[in-house]
């Protein structure tokens, strides 16, 4: 089996539903831990660049737990 530690890949987001959605989505592995990776094409004074965001992998259980902890009491 191949070792994919400390690697990642971005792919064109063909399911982009709105302007804030990332242009690219993918996965990243750092020291054996998997993350979601998102990228947006941006225009800067020196030309086009890619802005990146790394986050914990999305799943419905993580989202439900986060929403529950974010609620004010």
C-alpha positions as CSV (number, residue, x, y, z in Angstrom):
1,X,0.0,0.0,0.0
2,X,1.3,3.5,-0.9
3,X,2.1,6.0,1.9
4,X,0.1,9.2,1.4
5,X,1.4,11.0,4.6
6,X,2.1,14.7,4.2
7,X,0.5,14.9,0.7
8,X,-2.7,16.4,-0.7
9,X,-4.5,17.3,-3.9
10,X,-7.0,19.9,-5.1
11,X,-9.6,19.4,-7.7
12,X,-12.0,21.8,-9.5
13,X,-15.2,22.2,-7.5
14,X,-17.8,21.3,-10.1
15,X,-20.6,21.6,-7.5
16,X,-20.0,25.3,-6.7
17,X,-23.4,26.5,-5.6
18,X,-22.6,30.2,-4.8
19,X,-19.9,32.8,-5.1
20,X,-18.5,32.1,-1.7
21,X,-18.0,28.4,-2.4
22,X,-14.4,27.3,-3.1
23,X,-13.2,27.0,-6.7
24,X,-11.2,23.9,-5.7
25,X,-11.7,21.2,-3.1
26,X,-9.6,18.3,-1.9
27,X,-7.9,16.4,0.8
28,X,-4.7,16.9,2.7
29,X,-2.8,14.6,5.1
30,X,-0.4,16.0,7.6
31,X,1.5,13.6,9.9
32,X,-1.1,10.9,9.3
33,X,-4.1,13.2,10.1
34,X,-6.6,13.9,7.2
35,X,-8.0,17.3,6.6
36,X,-10.3,19.0,4.0
37,X,-8.6,21.5,1.7
38,X,-10.4,24.3,-0.1
39,X,-9.0,26.9,-2.5
40,X,-10.3,30.2,-4.0
41,X,-8.9,31.9,-7.1
42,X,-8.2,35.5,-6.1
43,X,-6.9,38.6,-7.9
44,X,-4.1,40.6,-6.2
45,X,-2.0,43.5,-7.2
46,X,0.7,41.1,-8.4
47,X,-1.7,38.8,-10.3
48,X,-3.8,35.8,-9.7
49,X,-3.2,33.6,-6.6
50,X,-4.8,30.8,-4.7
51,X,-6.2,31.3,-1.2
52,X,-6.3,28.1,0.9
53,X,-8.3,26.9,3.9
54,X,-7.6,23.7,5.8
55,X,-10.3,22.3,8.1
56,X,-11.2,19.1,9.9
57,X,-13.0,16.6,7.6
58,X,-16.7,17.5,7.2
59,X,-19.4,15.0,8.3
60,X,-22.9,15.5,9.6
61,X,-22.0,14.4,13.1
62,X,-19.2,17.0,13.4
63,X,-21.5,19.7,12.1
64,X,-24.3,18.8,14.6
65,X,-21.8,18.8,17.5
66,X,-20.3,22.1,16.5
67,X,-23.8,23.8,16.1
68,X,-24.8,22.4,19.6
69,X,-21.6,23.8,21.2
70,X,-22.0,27.2,19.4
71,X,-25.5,27.9,20.8
72,X,-25.7,30.6,23.4
73,X,-27.3,29.7,26.8
